[in-house]
Amino acid sequence: MPPLLDLARIARRLVCEDPEREEAEYLCLRLYDLFVRTAPAAARAAVSEQCVDLPCGLALAPALAATCLLDAPRTQAFARGAMRAIETVRERTAIRPLEVLYAGSGPFAPLAALLLPLLAHEQVTFTIIDIHDDSVSSVSELMAAFGFQARTTVLCADASTYKHGRDLHVVISETLQRGLNKEPLVSIRRNLQPQIAFGGVFVPHRVWVDLELLDCDTELNPGGRGLHAGTSRLVARIVELDDSGLTIMNEVVTIPAFGNDRFRLALATTVHVYDKCYVPRSTSGLTTPEILWNVRSPTSDVQLKFKYRLDPKPRLEWTISPVAVSA
């Protein structure tokens, strides 16, 4: 089967229809295999393990970035949300083609690959950037193999400092891990948000991290630490990233004593890609709550203090201390 035809069939099923999770996982696996079979540079990049430490965070090695494609709930949510964002901006503006920037594409640029077969030639152009030479070579070969050369520009660049020179209408970046840790999405958004034209969209639209109290009897598999759908109680929203930037919502949170090992505090990340598209809770590495295992069930009130660090290792940090008792 010609590569473009195979790609278009996968794209229609993943983006336009609603396959069950097992089928979505199979389609993502097929897509990964299609990429490495289609371009020799993609096959090489898929085993390249060289990470890059940037001043604002970690640029994942091409091999690690490639495997993100196999997180089917994440891939499907981002692809659908990005398509909805493009459709929304098209409805708001008469400008054609729309300028779409894919920042930190990895070696496959899967969202560009999934969306371009579904969009008419005159509707969008993609600028695709990545910091890794191996990824840039891979994406260039893939776009050529699929016949997308006229609709794409592929550049080696740092998305946290890149200047496009023209108004952007949609920016897509998957450069995040749970808790907004390690990868540089916060810095990338700070750089690119001001370059988006009025009415444009950044994808993901919003990301937030909540402090929750999990009921381990319902959220933990017996004998293990794997989370599944269960019950939790919101304690406080800690941090939120949106069009206005990063906001610490609650720097200090008081935790009343609950003194029961059945419960655990956890940080839960929600990724709102766009419109009604979310990465489902606990189905993806992005949205599986991070249990604070070293915070034992307190028998007296404690305070958690939070801050977000923007440096070569961006992360949400917290400290715990007893609540001072007034005399």
N, C-alpha and C positions, 0 to 999 in steps of 0.2 A: 504494500500500500504506500502511495506517495506520502512523504512526511507531513506535508501541509494538510492533506485529507485526514490523516490519523489525528493530527493536532486539533483540527476543527471539530472532529467528532467528540474528542475528550472535552474540549472547551464547551461545546453546547450542553453536554451532559452535566458537567460540574457547575457551570455558571448559570445556565438558563433553566435547568431542571432541578429536581430535588432527590438525588439518589440517597439510599440508606447509607449509614456510615461505612459498612463493609464494602459496598460498591465504590464509595468515594475513595477509600483507602486503596482499592485495586486500581482505580483510575489514576491516582497520584503515582502509584508504582509504575503504571504503564507510561505515564508522562516522563518520569525520571528515566526509564529505559529508552524512550524515544529520543530524549535529549542526548544521551551518551552514544546512541547508535547513529545519530544524525551528523554529529560534528566531532571529529577527532580531538579538537581542542576542548570540547566539553568532557570527553572521557578523561583527558589528562587533568583538567581542573577538578573533576570529581574526586580525585585522590590527592589533591594538593593540600597539605596540612599546615601551611605557613600562615599564622595569624599576624595581624599588624596592630601594634599598640599605638593608638592615636592620642593626641593630647586630651581628647574628650571621651575616650572609651575604646573598647576592643572591636576591631573589625574581624569578624569571624573568618577563619580559614575557608577557602572555597569549598573544601570537602564538607565542612560542617554546615555552611550556608546551603549547600546542595541538599543535605538531608532534611532541612526545614520543610522542603516540599512534601515530604512524606508524612508530615503532621497534617492529616487530611482535614480535620475541623478548622484548623488555622488557614490552610490554603484555600479552602472553599469559602470561608467567611471573608477573607481578604479579596479574593477574586470577585465575589458577588458585590461586596461593598464598593470596591473600586469601580466596577461597571456602573453601579447605581450613582456614584459620585459623578462620573463622566456624563451619564444621562441627565443628571440634575443640572450640571453646569451648561450642557448643551441647550437645555430648556430656558436657562436664564440669559443666554447671550447669543447673538447672531454671529459671533466670531467663528470662522472656520479656516483651517483646522484648529482645534484646541491644542494648546501646548501642555503636554503631560510629562512630568519629570519622575523617573523611577530612580530613587536614591538608595544606593546600596543594594544592587540587584542580585549579588551572588553570581555564580557561573551560568545559571540557567535563565535568569530574568523571567520566572514563571508567570508572573502576573501580566507582563507585556505579551508573552507568548499565548496566554489564554484569552486575552482581550482582543488582540489585533485581528484574529480570524472572524470576530463577531462584529467588528466596526468597519463601516465603509471607508474607503481610501481617503476621502476628503474630510472625514470627521475629526481625526486626531493625528498628531505626530508625537512620537515618544523620544525623549532624550533619556538615555539609560547610562547611569554612572556607577562606577565601583572603584575602590581603591586598589584592588588586586589586578595586576597585569594579566594573570591567568584567567580571571573572570572576564575581563574585558575582551580578551582573545576569544574565549568561549562564546560569549554573547554575540560578538560580531559574526562568528561563523554560523551560529544558530539563526540569527536574523537573516543572513544571506541564504541559508539553506531553505528557510521557509518562505523566501521571497518578500521579506519585509524591509529590504535595504532602503527603499525610497521613503519609508515612513518612520525610520528610526535613525538616531545618531547615538553612537556608543563611545563613551569617553572614560578615561582613567582620571578620577578626581575624588577629592575628599568632600563628602556631602555636607560636612559641618562648616566648610569655608567656600564652597562652590558659589559662583555668581553666574546666573543664567544670561543676563543681559537683555532679556525680554520678559514681559509679564508671563507668569505661569498660571495655568487654570486649574490643574489638578497635580498634586504632589503625592506620590506613593512611597512609603518607606516602611519596611518590615524590620528595621534594625532595633529590635527590642527583645528583652527577656522578661520573665515575671518580676514584679517589683521594680521595673524600670532600672534594673541592675546591669552592669557590665557594658552593654552596648550603648551607642551614643545617640539614641533617638531624641533625647531632650535637647542636646546641642544642635542636632540636625534640624529640628523643628525651629529652634531659635534663629537659625541662619536662613531657613527657607520660607518661613511663614511671611516675613515682610515682602518677599518677592512674588507672592500670590496676588493676582488681580482681584479687585472687588468682585465678590460672588464666587470666587474660587474655593477649592476644598483641599484640605490636607487629610490624607488617609494613612493611619487611623484617625478618625475625627476626635475621639476622646479616649484617654486611658486613665484609670484611677485605681488606687490601692486602698483597700479597707482593712481595718483591724477587726477581726471576727472572733467569736467564741464558738469553737466547733464542738459538737457532740460526737466524741470518738466512737461511741457505740453504734452510731448510724453512718458516720462518714468514713470510718476505717474498715478495710477488709480484715476479717479475723486473722490474727497472726502476722499481719504485715502493716506497712505504712502507706499502702496505695489508697488514694482517696477515690470514693465513688459518690454518687448523688446521695445526699443525706440532709441533715438539718444544720443550720448555723444561725448565729445571732449577730447582727451588726453591732459593734462597739463604737466605732468612729471611722469616718473617712479621714485618711491620713494625707494623701497627696493626689493631685489631679493635674493632668496635662491636656490642654485644649488650645483653642485659637489664641487665648491670652497668655499662654506660656505655662510654666510649672508653678503650681500653688500648693503650699503646705496648708492643708485645711485645719489640722489639729497638731500643734507642736507638742502638747502635753496631754496625755490621756490618763485618767485615774481609773484603775481597775479594782472594783470591789472584790473582797475575798470571796472565792467560791469553793476553795478547799476540797475539790473532788477531782480525782485523776481521770474521771470520765471526760472532762472538758480540757481543751487546749486552746491557747491563743494562736491565731494564725493571721498571716497577711495574704489577702486574696486580691488578685489582679483581675480587673474587668477591661476587656478591649472592645470598645464600640467602634467598629470599622467605619460604618456609615449607614444612615437611615435605619433599617431594621436588622442590619447585619452585625452580629456580635460573635466573637469566638466563644463557643459554649463553655460554661464553667466545668472545670475538672475533666474535660475531654482532651485538652491540649496542654503541652508543656508551659504555655503562656498563662493558663488560667487555673492550674492545679494549685490550691492554696499551699503556702509555705508555712508549715507548722513551726512555731517557736519552741522547739523541744527543750531548750535549756531554761525556759520559764516554767517552773513547776507550779502546780495549782496553789495560788497564794492563800494563806490562812489569815492574812491581814491585808489591808488595802495597799496597793503599790501604784507607782506612777511610771509610765513609759514616756520617754522623751524622744522625739523624732527630728531628724534633719536629713536633707538630701544633699549629697556631695556631688559637685560637678568638678571632676578632675580626671586624670587618666583611668580611674576606676570608678565611674559614676555608680552611685548606690544610695539606697535608703538605709540610713543608720538609726539605731535605737539604743537607748540605755534604760535600765530599770533601777528604781530606787524605792525605798519605803516611803509612804506618805507621812510627812511630819505631823506629829500629834501636838496640838497646841496645849500649853499648860493651863 
